[in-house]
Amino acid sequence: MSDRERSGPESADVTLAVIAGGKGERLGGVAKGLLEVEGRTVLERVLELGRRCGDVLLVTNEPGPYARFHLRTVEDVVKGRGAPGGVHAALVGARTEWVLAVACDMPFVSEVAVRVLLDARAPEVDAVCFTVGGRVEPLLALYRSALADEWGEALKKEEPSLRALLSRCRTKLLPEESLRAVDAELKSVVSVNTPEDLARHGVARPPASEGPQGPQGTPATTPPNLPSPPGRGTG
């Protein structure tokens, strides 16, 4: 056993929260986490980031397509609020101080990009996000789980965007150059939502035989080396 394995995850105070999002209607209703790049699902690629985290959860209102991954799963607490509701559900479900929120339609998020976010945390900061092209990237970002109550109340009263919610807390915005320094082509913030996106980025639809419990005739998928803290179930 290595020293790292004995000491636990590098970022034990962080939960990786994969935000599964909607039905992928522009892609024919496919669960976007099951899209494939070089023979691996986007979800599997994102879950690689969880090796450095203390916990992992999946936020989805339709867990069936992802059952074979055996992840702890939470649903939106405030329904009908889209991505803000998904991030809020992650904050509520987290057992750690920080949440690393990553959308399940982002196949190319790099560990070095995540490290930039982690290194930017500070006592006076509640959220850390990149800005790219003048826009905040809220679905590759870090959030304090303590934001859950305040954001929950806001979501019950109105329909704020994630960017609006971020404007109400102590958000540290990292300039585009900070991401380019470790990811020159900004691939970490690429998302795939349309057939054109699939063609542009070399992403494939899941096999036609793929069903709610995984491909027919294949065993369930076990996520690679994900943390299993004592007393934490898979839900």
N, C-alpha and C positions, 0 to 999 in steps of 0.2 A: 504494500500500500504506500502510495506517495505521500509526501508531506501535505500536499494540497488536499488529498482525499481525507487525511486524518483531521485537518483543520476545518473541513466543511466547505461549502460553496464560497466562491470569492466575494459574492455580493449577497450574503445571507439575509440582509435586510430589504431585499428587493423581490417582488413577485413579478414574473413574466405573465402578463395578461394578453392573450391572443383574442383580438376583437373580431369575431366571425362575420359580423355585419348581416346584410340582407341576403336575398335569394339569388343575386346575380342575374336579374331579369334580362339584362342586355346580353347575357351569355346563355340564354335559354333556360334559366333557372338552376344552373349548376351551383353547387356549394363551392365557393371560390377557393376555400382552403384545400380542395381536392384537385385543383388544377396542377399540372405537372411541369417541372423543369428538369430536363436531363434524367427522366425516369423517377424522380422523387416529387412527392406532393409539396405544394407551397407550405402547407402546415408543418410537414416534417422539417423543412428548411428553417422555418421560423422557430420551431421548437429547439433547434440547435442552440439558440441564444439562452435557453433555459438552463443549460449546464452550469452557468456561472451564477444562477439565481437561487434564492432560498426556497422558492415555491413557484408553481406554475398553475395557471387556470385558463380555461377557455370560456369566453363570454358568447353565448348563443341562445336564441330562443327556439332553435330547432336542432337539438343535439344529435338526432338520429344519424345523419351522414358521417358524424365524427365518432361514433360509438366505439369503433375498433381501436381508437387511440387511447382509450381508458384514461381520459383526463378528468380532473376535477372540473365540473362545469357549473356555471351560474347563469341565470337568466336576468334580463333587465328588471330592475326593481320598479322603475317608472316606465311604463310601456309607451311605445309610440314616439320615442324621442330620438331615434336613429343613433348615430355615433356618440352624441353626448350621453345618451342613456346607456350605451354599452360601456363607456369609460366609467361612468358612475357605478354601474354594476360591479366592475372590477375593483373599484375603490371600496365598495361595501364588502365584497367577498375576500379582499386581501387580508392576510394574517401578518403582514409585514408593514414596516413604516413607509416604504416606497413601492410604487407600481410602475413597471415598464410596460406601457401600452403599445402594442404593435398590431396593425391591421393584418388580417389573414390573406389579403390580396397583394402583399408586398414581398415578392419572392427573393429580393436581393439585399436584404438588410445585413450589414456586416457587423461583426463583433467589434471592430475598431470604432465604428460609428456609435455603437452603444457605449463604448468606453468613454467617448467624448462627453456623452450625456451624463454618465455616472460621475465623471470627474468634475462636472460643473455644479454638483450639489453643494449646498451651503446651508447653515442654520437659518438664514433669513430668506430662503428660497422654498416655494411650495411646488413649483413646476419648472421643468426644463424642456425647451423645445428648440428645434432648428427653425430658421427662416430660410426659405428658398424662393428665389424670384420675387421677393417682397411679401411672401405669404408664409404664415405660420404652418408648421407641419405637426398637427396635434395627434396623429396616429403613429408616430415614432417619437415618443416623448416619455418623460418621467413625471409622475405625480405623487404627492404625499397622500396617503390613504386618509389622512385626517380631513381632507377636503370633502369627504363623502356627505356629511350631514348638510353642509351649506349648499353644495351643488344639488343634493336631493331636493331641498326646499325650493330652489330656483327652478328645477325641472318640473315640479308639481304645479307651479304657478304660471309658467310660460314655456316657450320653446327656444331657448337660447342655443346658439351655435357653440361648438367647443371653443372657438376663438373668443366669443363673448364671455364665456365662463373663465377663460384664462385671463381676460382683462380685469377680472374682479379679484384675482389673487396675486401673490408675489411670484410672478413668472419671470424666469430668466430666459431671454431670447438669444440664442446663439446665431451669429451671422453665418451666411452661406459659406463664407471662406473657411469656417471651422470644420464644416463637413467636407468641403473640397480638399482640405489638407490630407484627409485620410481616404477619401472616396472621390477621385477626380471627376468621374462621370456622374456623380450624384445618384448612383444606382440604388442606394439604400432607400430613397424616397419614391422609387418607381412603384406605381400600383397598376394592376391590370383589371380593367372593367369592361372592355369592349372587345369584339373580335379583332379589331385593328390593333389593340394593345397586345393580344396574344401573338399575332404575326410579327409585330415589331420587336418583341422581347423574347421570342423563342419559347413561348409557353403553350402547352397543349391541354386540351380538354381531357378529363379523366376517361378511361376506357368505357365503352358502351355498357359493359357488364357490371360497372361499379354500382353498387346498391348501398342502402343505408348502413349495412353492416360490413362494408368493404367489398372488394372484388370477389366474385363468385369463385369458390374453390380455393381461396387463399386464406391463410390464418390471419388472426387479428394482428394489428401492427403495434409494436411496443416502442414508444418514443425513446430516443437514444439517451441513456445516462441522465435521465431527469432526476432532480432531487426528490428524496422520499424521507422528509423529516419525521421523527418519531411521533406517532399519534395522528398523522395526517393521512386521511383516506383519499381515495380518488374521486369520490362523489359520483 
